[in-house]
Amino acid sequence: MTIWINQKKHHYNDSITIFQLLKLLNNNKSGIAIAVNNNVIPKNKWDAFYINNEDKITIITATQGG
């Protein structure tokens, strides 16, 4: 399976959920938002939302500042 994460190509052998993807990426899941194919996925659905081949995932990290 090929997916795009922040415009970079990644390959995975099996279908995975957003939650599993974040674990593989070593992301602590704090202060982020995720969109799949330009649709924001609510955090409470990450463990059940499966990523499909050729999906485009955007991970946005909140930062402090002003």
PDBQT receptor file of N, H, CA, C and O in Angstrom, charges set to zero:
ATOM      1  N   MET A   1       0.850  -1.170   0.000  1.00  0.00    +0.000 N 
ATOM      2  CA  MET A   1       0.000   0.000   0.000  1.00  0.00    +0.000 C 
ATOM      3  C   MET A   1       0.899   1.238   0.000  1.00  0.00    +0.000 C 
ATOM      4  O   MET A   1       1.862   1.318   0.762  1.00  0.00    +0.000 OA
ATOM      5  N   THR A   2       0.577   2.179  -0.846  1.00  0.00    +0.000 N 
ATOM      6  H   THR A   2      -0.206   2.114  -1.465  1.00  0.00    +0.000 HD
ATOM      7  CA  THR A   2       1.308   3.442  -0.916  1.00  0.00    +0.000 C 
ATOM      8  C   THR A   2       0.401   4.559  -0.434  1.00  0.00    +0.000 C 
ATOM      9  O   THR A   2      -0.740   4.682  -0.880  1.00  0.00    +0.000 OA
ATOM     10  N   ILE A   3       0.915   5.372   0.480  1.00  0.00    +0.000 N 
ATOM     11  H   ILE A   3       1.841   5.272   0.842  1.00  0.00    +0.000 HD
ATOM     12  CA  ILE A   3       0.171   6.547   0.949  1.00  0.00    +0.000 C 
ATOM     13  C   ILE A   3       1.111   7.744   0.926  1.00  0.00    +0.000 C 
ATOM     14  O   ILE A   3       2.332   7.597   0.865  1.00  0.00    +0.000 OA
ATOM     15  N   TRP A   4       0.532   8.894   0.976  1.00  0.00    +0.000 N 
ATOM     16  H   TRP A   4      -0.460   9.012   1.026  1.00  0.00    +0.000 HD
ATOM     17  CA  TRP A   4       1.296  10.147   0.998  1.00  0.00    +0.000 C 
ATOM     18  C   TRP A   4       1.056  10.821   2.336  1.00  0.00    +0.000 C 
ATOM     19  O   TRP A   4      -0.088  11.059   2.722  1.00  0.00    +0.000 OA
ATOM     20  N   ILE A   5       2.147  11.131   3.053  1.00  0.00    +0.000 N 
ATOM     21  H   ILE A   5       3.076  10.938   2.739  1.00  0.00    +0.000 HD
ATOM     22  CA  ILE A   5       2.050  11.821   4.333  1.00  0.00    +0.000 C 
ATOM     23  C   ILE A   5       2.784  13.141   4.190  1.00  0.00    +0.000 C 
ATOM     24  O   ILE A   5       3.998  13.169   3.992  1.00  0.00    +0.000 OA
ATOM     25  N   ASN A   6       2.046  14.226   4.292  1.00  0.00    +0.000 N 
ATOM     26  H   ASN A   6       1.059  14.203   4.453  1.00  0.00    +0.000 HD
ATOM     27  CA  ASN A   6       2.614  15.563   4.101  1.00  0.00    +0.000 C 
ATOM     28  C   ASN A   6       3.459  15.611   2.821  1.00  0.00    +0.000 C 
ATOM     29  O   ASN A   6       4.582  16.114   2.815  1.00  0.00    +0.000 OA
ATOM     30  N   GLN A   7       2.898  15.084   1.764  1.00  0.00    +0.000 N 
ATOM     31  H   GLN A   7       1.986  14.675   1.768  1.00  0.00    +0.000 HD
ATOM     32  CA  GLN A   7       3.455  15.096   0.407  1.00  0.00    +0.000 C 
ATOM     33  C   GLN A   7       4.690  14.219   0.221  1.00  0.00    +0.000 C 
ATOM     34  O   GLN A   7       5.420  14.381  -0.757  1.00  0.00    +0.000 OA
ATOM     35  N   LYS A   8       4.932  13.286   1.155  1.00  0.00    +0.000 N 
ATOM     36  H   LYS A   8       4.339  13.155   1.949  1.00  0.00    +0.000 HD
ATOM     37  CA  LYS A   8       6.038  12.341   1.013  1.00  0.00    +0.000 C 
ATOM     38  C   LYS A   8       5.470  10.931   0.913  1.00  0.00    +0.000 C 
ATOM     39  O   LYS A   8       4.585  10.550   1.677  1.00  0.00    +0.000 OA
ATOM     40  N   LYS A   9       5.990  10.168  -0.037  1.00  0.00    +0.000 N 
ATOM     41  H   LYS A   9       6.710  10.478  -0.658  1.00  0.00    +0.000 HD
ATOM     42  CA  LYS A   9       5.497   8.818  -0.285  1.00  0.00    +0.000 C 
ATOM     43  C   LYS A   9       5.995   7.857   0.794  1.00  0.00    +0.000 C 
ATOM     44  O   LYS A   9       7.168   7.875   1.168  1.00  0.00    +0.000 OA
ATOM     45  N   HIS A  10       5.070   7.012   1.288  1.00  0.00    +0.000 N 
ATOM     46  H   HIS A  10       4.118   6.998   0.984  1.00  0.00    +0.000 HD
ATOM     47  CA  HIS A  10       5.383   5.976   2.266  1.00  0.00    +0.000 C 
ATOM     48  C   HIS A  10       4.743   4.674   1.802  1.00  0.00    +0.000 C 
ATOM     49  O   HIS A  10       3.684   4.679   1.173  1.00  0.00    +0.000 OA
ATOM     50  N   HIS A  11       5.400   3.558   2.119  1.00  0.00    +0.000 N 
ATOM     51  H   HIS A  11       6.260   3.554   2.630  1.00  0.00    +0.000 HD
ATOM     52  CA  HIS A  11       4.888   2.239   1.746  1.00  0.00    +0.000 C 
ATOM     53  C   HIS A  11       4.647   1.403   3.000  1.00  0.00    +0.000 C 
ATOM     54  O   HIS A  11       5.473   1.370   3.912  1.00  0.00    +0.000 OA
ATOM     55  N   TYR A  12       3.505   0.735   3.024  1.00  0.00    +0.000 N 
ATOM     56  H   TYR A  12       2.835   0.762   2.283  1.00  0.00    +0.000 HD
ATOM     57  CA  TYR A  12       3.166  -0.170   4.123  1.00  0.00    +0.000 C 
ATOM     58  C   TYR A  12       2.598  -1.450   3.522  1.00  0.00    +0.000 C 
ATOM     59  O   TYR A  12       1.928  -1.415   2.490  1.00  0.00    +0.000 OA
ATOM     60  N   ASN A  13       2.867  -2.574   4.171  1.00  0.00    +0.000 N 
ATOM     61  H   ASN A  13       3.411  -2.602   5.009  1.00  0.00    +0.000 HD
ATOM     62  CA  ASN A  13       2.406  -3.861   3.658  1.00  0.00    +0.000 C 
ATOM     63  C   ASN A  13       0.933  -4.117   3.917  1.00  0.00    +0.000 C 
ATOM     64  O   ASN A  13       0.255  -4.741   3.101  1.00  0.00    +0.000 OA
ATOM     65  N   ASP A  14       0.437  -3.642   5.045  1.00  0.00    +0.000 N 
ATOM     66  H   ASP A  14       0.988  -3.135   5.708  1.00  0.00    +0.000 HD
ATOM     67  CA  ASP A  14      -0.937  -3.932   5.448  1.00  0.00    +0.000 C 
ATOM     68  C   ASP A  14      -1.744  -2.655   5.606  1.00  0.00    +0.000 C 
ATOM     69  O   ASP A  14      -1.192  -1.562   5.730  1.00  0.00    +0.000 OA
ATOM     70  N   SER A  15      -3.048  -2.813   5.600  1.00  0.00    +0.000 N 
ATOM     71  H   SER A  15      -3.497  -3.701   5.500  1.00  0.00    +0.000 HD
ATOM     72  CA  SER A  15      -3.940  -1.704   5.883  1.00  0.00    +0.000 C 
ATOM     73  C   SER A  15      -3.788  -1.316   7.356  1.00  0.00    +0.000 C 
ATOM     74  O   SER A  15      -3.684  -2.180   8.227  1.00  0.00    +0.000 OA
ATOM     75  N   ILE A  16      -3.775  -0.006   7.622  1.00  0.00    +0.000 N 
ATOM     76  H   ILE A  16      -3.858   0.695   6.914  1.00  0.00    +0.000 HD
ATOM     77  CA  ILE A  16      -3.581   0.474   8.987  1.00  0.00    +0.000 C 
ATOM     78  C   ILE A  16      -4.563   1.596   9.293  1.00  0.00    +0.000 C 
ATOM     79  O   ILE A  16      -5.091   2.250   8.394  1.00  0.00    +0.000 OA
ATOM     80  N   THR A  17      -4.792   1.799  10.583  1.00  0.00    +0.000 N 
ATOM     81  H   THR A  17      -4.363   1.267  11.314  1.00  0.00    +0.000 HD
ATOM     82  CA  THR A  17      -5.631   2.910  11.020  1.00  0.00    +0.000 C 
ATOM     83  C   THR A  17      -4.746   4.139  11.219  1.00  0.00    +0.000 C 
ATOM     84  O   THR A  17      -3.519   4.043  11.218  1.00  0.00    +0.000 OA
ATOM     85  N   ILE A  18      -5.380   5.277  11.386  1.00  0.00    +0.000 N 
ATOM     86  H   ILE A  18      -6.377   5.355  11.387  1.00  0.00    +0.000 HD
ATOM     87  CA  ILE A  18      -4.624   6.500  11.673  1.00  0.00    +0.000 C 
ATOM     88  C   ILE A  18      -3.849   6.333  12.970  1.00  0.00    +0.000 C 
ATOM     89  O   ILE A  18      -2.685   6.725  13.049  1.00  0.00    +0.000 OA
ATOM     90  N   PHE A  19      -4.478   5.756  13.985  1.00  0.00    +0.000 N 
ATOM     91  H   PHE A  19      -5.424   5.437  13.921  1.00  0.00    +0.000 HD
ATOM     92  CA  PHE A  19      -3.810   5.547  15.275  1.00  0.00    +0.000 C 
ATOM     93  C   PHE A  19      -2.560   4.682  15.105  1.00  0.00    +0.000 C 
ATOM     94  O   PHE A  19      -1.511   4.998  15.667  1.00  0.00    +0.000 OA
ATOM     95  N   GLN A  20      -2.660   3.596  14.337  1.00  0.00    +0.000 N 
ATOM     96  H   GLN A  20      -3.511   3.339  13.880  1.00  0.00    +0.000 HD
ATOM     97  CA  GLN A  20      -1.506   2.730  14.094  1.00  0.00    +0.000 C 
ATOM     98  C   GLN A  20      -0.416   3.465  13.318  1.00  0.00    +0.000 C 
ATOM     99  O   GLN A  20       0.772   3.296  13.592  1.00  0.00    +0.000 OA
ATOM    100  N   LEU A  21      -0.824   4.274  12.358  1.00  0.00    +0.000 N 
ATOM    101  H   LEU A  21      -1.789   4.411  12.135  1.00  0.00    +0.000 HD
ATOM    102  CA  LEU A  21       0.139   5.048  11.584  1.00  0.00    +0.000 C 
ATOM    103  C   LEU A  21       0.929   5.985  12.487  1.00  0.00    +0.000 C 
ATOM    104  O   LEU A  21       2.150   6.081  12.366  1.00  0.00    +0.000 OA
ATOM    105  N   LEU A  22       0.249   6.669  13.384  1.00  0.00    +0.000 N 
ATOM    106  H   LEU A  22      -0.743   6.591  13.483  1.00  0.00    +0.000 HD
ATOM    107  CA  LEU A  22       0.931   7.585  14.290  1.00  0.00    +0.000 C 
ATOM    108  C   LEU A  22       1.927   6.843  15.184  1.00  0.00    +0.000 C 
ATOM    109  O   LEU A  22       3.002   7.369  15.475  1.00  0.00    +0.000 OA
ATOM    110  N   LYS A  23       1.585   5.635  15.621  1.00  0.00    +0.000 N 
ATOM    111  H   LYS A  23       0.712   5.208  15.386  1.00  0.00    +0.000 HD
ATOM    112  CA  LYS A  23       2.524   4.834  16.411  1.00  0.00    +0.000 C 
ATOM    113  C   LYS A  23       3.753   4.488  15.577  1.00  0.00    +0.000 C 
ATOM    114  O   LYS A  23       4.879   4.559  16.071  1.00  0.00    +0.000 OA
ATOM    115  N   LEU A  24       3.543   4.114  14.315  1.00  0.00    +0.000 N 
ATOM    116  H   LEU A  24       2.629   4.056  13.914  1.00  0.00    +0.000 HD
ATOM    117  CA  LEU A  24       4.670   3.783  13.437  1.00  0.00    +0.000 C 
ATOM    118  C   LEU A  24       5.564   5.002  13.185  1.00  0.00    +0.000 C 
ATOM    119  O   LEU A  24       6.777   4.864  13.020  1.00  0.00    +0.000 OA
ATOM    120  N   LEU A  25       4.966   6.179  13.156  1.00  0.00    +0.000 N 
ATOM    121  H   LEU A  25       3.982   6.291  13.290  1.00  0.00    +0.000 HD
ATOM    122  CA  LEU A  25       5.715   7.416  12.925  1.00  0.00    +0.000 C 
ATOM    123  C   LEU A  25       6.304   7.991  14.212  1.00  0.00    +0.000 C 
ATOM    124  O   LEU A  25       6.965   9.029  14.183  1.00  0.00    +0.000 OA
ATOM    125  N   ASN A  26       6.067   7.321  15.339  1.00  0.00    +0.000 N 
ATOM    126  H   ASN A  26       5.530   6.477  15.363  1.00  0.00    +0.000 HD
ATOM    127  CA  ASN A  26       6.518   7.792  16.657  1.00  0.00    +0.000 C 
ATOM    128  C   ASN A  26       5.990   9.180  16.977  1.00  0.00    +0.000 C 
ATOM    129  O   ASN A  26       6.702  10.006  17.548  1.00  0.00    +0.000 OA
ATOM    130  N   ASN A  27       4.757   9.431  16.613  1.00  0.00    +0.000 N 
ATOM    131  H   ASN A  27       4.179   8.760  16.149  1.00  0.00    +0.000 HD
ATOM    132  CA  ASN A  27       4.114  10.712  16.904  1.00  0.00    +0.000 C 
ATOM    133  C   ASN A  27       3.330  10.556  18.203  1.00  0.00    +0.000 C 
ATOM    134  O   ASN A  27       2.575   9.597  18.358  1.00  0.00    +0.000 OA
ATOM    135  N   ASN A  28       3.501  11.486  19.134  1.00  0.00    +0.000 N 
ATOM    136  H   ASN A  28       4.114  12.266  19.008  1.00  0.00    +0.000 HD
ATOM    137  CA  ASN A  28       2.848  11.366  20.442  1.00  0.00    +0.000 C 
ATOM    138  C   ASN A  28       1.368  11.728  20.427  1.00  0.00    +0.000 C 
ATOM    139  O   ASN A  28       0.715  11.671  21.469  1.00  0.00    +0.000 OA
ATOM    140  N   LYS A  29       0.824  12.098  19.272  1.00  0.00    +0.000 N 
ATOM    141  H   LYS A  29       1.354  12.144  18.425  1.00  0.00    +0.000 HD
ATOM    142  CA  LYS A  29      -0.602  12.374  19.081  1.00  0.00    +0.000 C 
ATOM    143  C   LYS A  29      -1.110  13.564  19.882  1.00  0.00    +0.000 C 
ATOM    144  O   LYS A  29      -2.320  13.743  20.017  1.00  0.00    +0.000 OA
ATOM    145  N   SER A  30      -0.214  14.373  20.409  1.00  0.00    +0.000 N 
ATOM    146  H   SER A  30       0.769  14.228  20.299  1.00  0.00    +0.000 HD
ATOM    147  CA  SER A  30      -0.611  15.530  21.199  1.00  0.00    +0.000 C 
ATOM    148  C   SER A  30      -0.525  16.789  20.346  1.00  0.00    +0.000 C 
ATOM    149  O   SER A  30       0.505  17.053  19.725  1.00  0.00    +0.000 OA
ATOM    150  N   GLY A  31      -1.591  17.554  20.314  1.00  0.00    +0.000 N 
ATOM    151  H   GLY A  31      -2.428  17.339  20.818  1.00  0.00    +0.000 HD
ATOM    152  CA  GLY A  31      -1.590  18.835  19.616  1.00  0.00    +0.000 C 
ATOM    153  C   GLY A  31      -1.516  18.723  18.102  1.00  0.00    +0.000 C 
ATOM    154  O   GLY A  31      -0.933  19.582  17.441  1.00  0.00    +0.000 OA
ATOM    155  N   ILE A  32      -2.110  17.658  17.546  1.00  0.00    +0.000 N 
ATOM    156  H   ILE A  32      -2.583  16.960  18.084  1.00  0.00    +0.000 HD
ATOM    157  CA  ILE A  32      -2.088  17.522  16.094  1.00  0.00    +0.000 C 
ATOM    158  C   ILE A  32      -3.505  17.395  15.547  1.00  0.00    +0.000 C 
ATOM    159  O   ILE A  32      -4.444  17.045  16.262  1.00  0.00    +0.000 OA
ATOM    160  N   ALA A  33      -3.623  17.687  14.276  1.00  0.00    +0.000 N 
ATOM    161  H   ALA A  33      -2.860  17.972  13.695  1.00  0.00    +0.000 HD
ATOM    162  CA  ALA A  33      -4.862  17.453  13.532  1.00  0.00    +0.000 C 
ATOM    163  C   ALA A  33      -4.490  16.643  12.303  1.00  0.00    +0.000 C 
ATOM    164  O   ALA A  33      -3.392  16.780  11.764  1.00  0.00    +0.000 OA
ATOM    165  N   ILE A  34      -5.418  15.796  11.866  1.00  0.00    +0.000 N 
ATOM    166  H   ILE A  34      -6.310  15.685  12.304  1.00  0.00    +0.000 HD
ATOM    167  CA  ILE A  34      -5.141  14.940  10.712  1.00  0.00    +0.000 C 
ATOM    168  C   ILE A  34      -6.269  15.063   9.708  1.00  0.00    +0.000 C 
ATOM    169  O   ILE A  34      -7.450  15.013  10.051  1.00  0.00    +0.000 OA
ATOM    170  N   ALA A  35      -5.862  15.227   8.447  1.00  0.00    +0.000 N 
ATOM    171  H   ALA A  35      -4.902  15.267   8.169  1.00  0.00    +0.000 HD
ATOM    172  CA  ALA A  35      -6.819  15.224   7.342  1.00  0.00    +0.000 C 
ATOM    173  C   ALA A  35      -6.433  14.101   6.389  1.00  0.00    +0.000 C 
ATOM    174  O   ALA A  35      -5.251  13.884   6.120  1.00  0.00    +0.000 OA
ATOM    175  N   VAL A  36      -7.420  13.401   5.887  1.00  0.00    +0.000 N 
ATOM    176  H   VAL A  36      -8.380  13.578   6.106  1.00  0.00    +0.000 HD
ATOM    177  CA  VAL A  36      -7.212  12.371   4.883  1.00  0.00    +0.000 C 
ATOM    178  C   VAL A  36      -7.964  12.818   3.638  1.00  0.00    +0.000 C 
ATOM    179  O   VAL A  36      -9.181  12.995   3.666  1.00  0.00    +0.000 OA
ATOM    180  N   ASN A  37      -7.235  12.996   2.558  1.00  0.00    +0.000 N 
ATOM    181  H   ASN A  37      -6.246  12.851   2.535  1.00  0.00    +0.000 HD
ATOM    182  CA  ASN A  37      -7.816  13.491   1.306  1.00  0.00    +0.000 C 
ATOM    183  C   ASN A  37      -8.593  14.790   1.533  1.00  0.00    +0.000 C 
ATOM    184  O   ASN A  37      -9.701  14.966   1.027  1.00  0.00    +0.000 OA
ATOM    185  N   ASN A  38      -7.992  15.683   2.299  1.00  0.00    +0.000 N 
ATOM    186  H   ASN A  38      -7.092  15.540   2.711  1.00  0.00    +0.000 HD
ATOM    187  CA  ASN A  38      -8.536  17.022   2.604  1.00  0.00    +0.000 C 
ATOM    188  C   ASN A  38      -9.773  17.011   3.489  1.00  0.00    +0.000 C 
ATOM    189  O   ASN A  38     -10.474  18.019   3.568  1.00  0.00    +0.000 OA
ATOM    190  N   ASN A  39     -10.058  15.898   4.156  1.00  0.00    +0.000 N 
ATOM    191  H   ASN A  39      -9.488  15.079   4.092  1.00  0.00    +0.000 HD
ATOM    192  CA  ASN A  39     -11.169  15.817   5.103  1.00  0.00    +0.000 C 
ATOM    193  C   ASN A  39     -10.602  15.589   6.500  1.00  0.00    +0.000 C 
ATOM    194  O   ASN A  39      -9.930  14.587   6.745  1.00  0.00    +0.000 OA
ATOM    195  N   VAL A  40     -10.872  16.519   7.415  1.00  0.00    +0.000 N 
ATOM    196  H   VAL A  40     -11.418  17.333   7.216  1.00  0.00    +0.000 HD
ATOM    197  CA  VAL A  40     -10.378  16.389   8.784  1.00  0.00    +0.000 C 
ATOM    198  C   VAL A  40     -11.077  15.210   9.457  1.00  0.00    +0.000 C 
ATOM    199  O   VAL A  40     -12.298  15.068   9.397  1.00  0.00    +0.000 OA
ATOM    200  N   ILE A  41     -10.265  14.368  10.102  1.00  0.00    +0.000 N 
ATOM    201  H   ILE A  41      -9.273  14.483  10.151  1.00  0.00    +0.000 HD
ATOM    202  CA  ILE A  41     -10.793  13.196  10.804  1.00  0.00    +0.000 C 
ATOM    203  C   ILE A  41     -10.755  13.484  12.303  1.00  0.00    +0.000 C 
ATOM    204  O   ILE A  41      -9.683  13.734  12.854  1.00  0.00    +0.000 OA
ATOM    205  N   PRO A  42     -11.922  13.454  12.975  1.00  0.00    +0.000 N 
ATOM    206  CA  PRO A  42     -11.947  13.726  14.419  1.00  0.00    +0.000 C 
ATOM    207  C   PRO A  42     -11.083  12.719  15.187  1.00  0.00    +0.000 C 
ATOM    208  O   PRO A  42     -11.030  11.539  14.841  1.00  0.00    +0.000 OA
ATOM    209  N   LYS A  43     -10.420  13.198  16.215  1.00  0.00    +0.000 N 
ATOM    210  H   LYS A  43     -10.463  14.157  16.495  1.00  0.00    +0.000 HD
ATOM    211  CA  LYS A  43      -9.503  12.376  17.003  1.00  0.00    +0.000 C 
ATOM    212  C   LYS A  43     -10.182  11.118  17.555  1.00  0.00    +0.000 C 
ATOM    213  O   LYS A  43      -9.547  10.068  17.659  1.00  0.00    +0.000 OA
ATOM    214  N   ASN A  44     -11.453  11.215  17.906  1.00  0.00    +0.000 N 
ATOM    215  H   ASN A  44     -11.969  12.067  17.821  1.00  0.00    +0.000 HD
ATOM    216  CA  ASN A  44     -12.141  10.051  18.474  1.00  0.00    +0.000 C 
ATOM    217  C   ASN A  44     -12.418   8.956  17.435  1.00  0.00    +0.000 C 
ATOM    218  O   ASN A  44     -12.931   7.896  17.792  1.00  0.00    +0.000 OA
ATOM    219  N   LYS A  45     -12.090   9.190  16.166  1.00  0.00    +0.000 N 
ATOM    220  H   LYS A  45     -11.673  10.052  15.876  1.00  0.00    +0.000 HD
ATOM    221  CA  LYS A  45     -12.283   8.180  15.113  1.00  0.00    +0.000 C 
ATOM    222  C   LYS A  45     -10.963   7.608  14.602  1.00  0.00    +0.000 C 
ATOM    223  O   LYS A  45     -10.972   6.734  13.734  1.00  0.00    +0.000 OA
ATOM    224  N   TRP A  46      -9.828   8.082  15.121  1.00  0.00    +0.000 N 
ATOM    225  H   TRP A  46      -9.821   8.792  15.826  1.00  0.00    +0.000 HD
ATOM    226  CA  TRP A  46      -8.528   7.653  14.615  1.00  0.00    +0.000 C 
ATOM    227  C   TRP A  46      -8.295   6.153  14.760  1.00  0.00    +0.000 C 
ATOM    228  O   TRP A  46      -7.657   5.548  13.899  1.00  0.00    +0.000 OA
ATOM    229  N   ASP A  47      -8.798   5.543  15.830  1.00  0.00    +0.000 N 
ATOM    230  H   ASP A  47      -9.316   6.035  16.530  1.00  0.00    +0.000 HD
ATOM    231  CA  ASP A  47      -8.538   4.113  16.037  1.00  0.00    +0.000 C 
ATOM    232  C   ASP A  47      -9.384   3.220  15.138  1.00  0.00    +0.000 C 
ATOM    233  O   ASP A  47      -9.106   2.025  15.039  1.00  0.00    +0.000 OA
ATOM    234  N   ALA A  48     -10.400   3.758  14.485  1.00  0.00    +0.000 N 
ATOM    235  H   ALA A  48     -10.626   4.729  14.566  1.00  0.00    +0.000 HD
ATOM    236  CA  ALA A  48     -11.269   2.963  13.619  1.00  0.00    +0.000 C 
ATOM    237  C   ALA A  48     -11.220   3.403  12.155  1.00  0.00    +0.000 C 
ATOM    238  O   ALA A  48     -11.836   2.766  11.301  1.00  0.00    +0.000 OA
ATOM    239  N   PHE A  49     -10.494   4.482  11.856  1.00  0.00    +0.000 N 
ATOM    240  H   PHE A  49      -9.993   4.999  12.549  1.00  0.00    +0.000 HD
ATOM    241  CA  PHE A  49     -10.441   5.006  10.493  1.00  0.00    +0.000 C 
ATOM    242  C   PHE A  49      -9.270   4.368   9.746  1.00  0.00    +0.000 C 
ATOM    243  O   PHE A  49      -8.108   4.640  10.050  1.00  0.00    +0.000 OA
ATOM    244  N   TYR A  50      -9.584   3.522   8.771  1.00  0.00    +0.000 N 
ATOM    245  H   TYR A  50     -10.527   3.302   8.525  1.00  0.00    +0.000 HD
ATOM    246  CA  TYR A  50      -8.543   2.839   8.002  1.00  0.00    +0.000 C 
ATOM    247  C   TYR A  50      -8.097   3.686   6.821  1.00  0.00    +0.000 C 
ATOM    248  O   TYR A  50      -8.907   4.307   6.133  1.00  0.00    +0.000 OA
ATOM    249  N   ILE A  51      -6.794   3.694   6.607  1.00  0.00    +0.000 N 
ATOM    250  H   ILE A  51      -6.136   3.190   7.165  1.00  0.00    +0.000 HD
ATOM    251  CA  ILE A  51      -6.188   4.411   5.496  1.00  0.00    +0.000 C 
ATOM    252  C   ILE A  51      -6.171   3.487   4.289  1.00  0.00    +0.000 C 
ATOM    253  O   ILE A  51      -5.878   2.298   4.411  1.00  0.00    +0.000 OA
ATOM    254  N   ASN A  52      -6.488   4.042   3.117  1.00  0.00    +0.000 N 
ATOM    255  H   ASN A  52      -6.726   5.009   3.018  1.00  0.00    +0.000 HD
ATOM    256  CA  ASN A  52      -6.531   3.272   1.884  1.00  0.00    +0.000 C 
ATOM    257  C   ASN A  52      -5.341   3.588   0.991  1.00  0.00    +0.000 C 
ATOM    258  O   ASN A  52      -4.680   4.613   1.151  1.00  0.00    +0.000 OA
ATOM    259  N   ASN A  53      -5.084   2.696   0.057  1.00  0.00    +0.000 N 
ATOM    260  H   ASN A  53      -5.621   1.863  -0.072  1.00  0.00    +0.000 HD
ATOM    261  CA  ASN A  53      -4.010   2.895  -0.905  1.00  0.00    +0.000 C 
ATOM    262  C   ASN A  53      -4.175   4.234  -1.620  1.00  0.00    +0.000 C 
ATOM    263  O   ASN A  53      -5.271   4.592  -2.051  1.00  0.00    +0.000 OA
ATOM    264  N   GLU A  54      -3.077   4.960  -1.736  1.00  0.00    +0.000 N 
ATOM    265  H   GLU A  54      -2.186   4.670  -1.385  1.00  0.00    +0.000 HD
ATOM    266  CA  GLU A  54      -2.998   6.259  -2.409  1.00  0.00    +0.000 C 
ATOM    267  C   GLU A  54      -3.685   7.408  -1.653  1.00  0.00    +0.000 C 
ATOM    268  O   GLU A  54      -3.849   8.493  -2.210  1.00  0.00    +0.000 OA
ATOM    269  N   ASP A  55      -4.086   7.185  -0.400  1.00  0.00    +0.000 N 
ATOM    270  H   ASP A  55      -3.952   6.303   0.053  1.00  0.00    +0.000 HD
ATOM    271  CA  ASP A  55      -4.642   8.287   0.396  1.00  0.00    +0.000 C 
ATOM    272  C   ASP A  55      -3.573   9.344   0.628  1.00  0.00    +0.000 C 
ATOM    273  O   ASP A  55      -2.383   9.044   0.721  1.00  0.00    +0.000 OA
ATOM    274  N   LYS A  56      -4.022  10.567   0.716  1.00  0.00    +0.000 N 
ATOM    275  H   LYS A  56      -4.989  10.810   0.641  1.00  0.00    +0.000 HD
ATOM    276  CA  LYS A  56      -3.144  11.698   1.006  1.00  0.00    +0.000 C 
ATOM    277  C   LYS A  56      -3.453  12.187   2.413  1.00  0.00    +0.000 C 
ATOM    278  O   LYS A  56      -4.538  12.703   2.680  1.00  0.00    +0.000 OA
ATOM    279  N   ILE A  57      -2.484  12.018   3.311  1.00  0.00    +0.000 N 
ATOM    280  H   ILE A  57      -1.602  11.598   3.095  1.00  0.00    +0.000 HD
ATOM    281  CA  ILE A  57      -2.664  12.361   4.713  1.00  0.00    +0.000 C 
ATOM    282  C   ILE A  57      -1.871  13.620   5.027  1.00  0.00    +0.000 C 
ATOM    283  O   ILE A  57      -0.702  13.750   4.664  1.00  0.00    +0.000 OA
ATOM    284  N   THR A  58      -2.535  14.537   5.709  1.00  0.00    +0.000 N 
ATOM    285  H   THR A  58      -3.485  14.431   6.004  1.00  0.00    +0.000 HD
ATOM    286  CA  THR A  58      -1.869  15.755   6.165  1.00  0.00    +0.000 C 
ATOM    287  C   THR A  58      -1.889  15.744   7.685  1.00  0.00    +0.000 C 
ATOM    288  O   THR A  58      -2.947  15.624   8.304  1.00  0.00    +0.000 OA
ATOM    289  N   ILE A  59      -0.710  15.871   8.277  1.00  0.00    +0.000 N 
ATOM    290  H   ILE A  59       0.149  15.969   7.775  1.00  0.00    +0.000 HD
ATOM    291  CA  ILE A  59      -0.583  15.949   9.741  1.00  0.00    +0.000 C 
ATOM    292  C   ILE A  59      -0.132  17.352  10.070  1.00  0.00    +0.000 C 
ATOM    293  O   ILE A  59       0.932  17.797   9.639  1.00  0.00    +0.000 OA
ATOM    294  N   ILE A  60      -0.957  18.045  10.842  1.00  0.00    +0.000 N 
ATOM    295  H   ILE A  60      -1.821  17.683  11.192  1.00  0.00    +0.000 HD
ATOM    296  CA  ILE A  60      -0.664  19.426  11.220  1.00  0.00    +0.000 C 
ATOM    297  C   ILE A  60      -0.406  19.451  12.719  1.00  0.00    +0.000 C 
ATOM    298  O   ILE A  60      -1.205  18.947  13.508  1.00  0.00    +0.000 OA
ATOM    299  N   THR A  61       0.720  20.045  13.101  1.00  0.00    +0.000 N 
ATOM    300  H   THR A  61       1.369  20.455  12.460  1.00  0.00    +0.000 HD
ATOM    301  CA  THR A  61       1.089  20.157  14.512  1.00  0.00    +0.000 C 
ATOM    302  C   THR A  61       0.862  21.583  14.989  1.00  0.00    +0.000 C 
ATOM    303  O   THR A  61       1.319  22.542  14.367  1.00  0.00    +0.000 OA
ATOM    304  N   ALA A  62       0.144  21.706  16.111  1.00  0.00    +0.000 N 
ATOM    305  H   ALA A  62      -0.227  20.927  16.616  1.00  0.00    +0.000 HD
ATOM    306  CA  ALA A  62      -0.077  23.029  16.704  1.00  0.00    +0.000 C 
ATOM    307  C   ALA A  62       1.220  23.515  17.330  1.00  0.00    +0.000 C 
ATOM    308  O   ALA A  62       1.978  22.736  17.908  1.00  0.00    +0.000 OA
ATOM    309  N   THR A  63       1.463  24.811  17.207  1.00  0.00    +0.000 N 
ATOM    310  H   THR A  63       0.848  25.444  16.738  1.00  0.00    +0.000 HD
ATOM    311  CA  THR A  63       2.646  25.410  17.839  1.00  0.00    +0.000 C 
ATOM    312  C   THR A  63       2.216  26.608  18.658  1.00  0.00    +0.000 C 
ATOM    313  O   THR A  63       1.182  27.220  18.391  1.00  0.00    +0.000 OA
ATOM    314  N   GLN A  64       3.009  26.933  19.647  1.00  0.00    +0.000 N 
ATOM    315  H   GLN A  64       3.849  26.436  19.864  1.00  0.00    +0.000 HD
ATOM    316  CA  GLN A  64       2.742  28.123  20.461  1.00  0.00    +0.000 C 
ATOM    317  C   GLN A  64       3.375  29.330  19.819  1.00  0.00    +0.000 C 
ATOM    318  O   GLN A  64       4.348  29.226  19.072  1.00  0.00    +0.000 OA
ATOM    319  N   GLY A  65       2.820  30.445  20.115  1.00  0.00    +0.000 N 
ATOM    320  H   GLY A  65       2.030  30.530  20.721  1.00  0.00    +0.000 HD
ATOM    321  CA  GLY A  65       3.394  31.673  19.582  1.00  0.00    +0.000 C 
ATOM    322  C   GLY A  65       2.314  32.721  19.412  1.00  0.00    +0.000 C 
ATOM    323  O   GLY A  65       1.160  32.526  19.794  1.00  0.00    +0.000 OA
ATOM    324  N   GLY A  66       2.699  33.786  18.856  1.00  0.00    +0.000 N 
ATOM    325  H   GLY A  66       3.636  33.945  18.546  1.00  0.00    +0.000 HD
ATOM    326  CA  GLY A  66       1.700  34.825  18.687  1.00  0.00    +0.000 C 
ATOM    327  C   GLY A  66       2.115  35.864  17.703  1.00  0.00    +0.000 C 
ATOM    328  O   GLY A  66       1.369  36.812  17.454  1.00  0.00    +0.000 OA
TER     329      GLY A  66
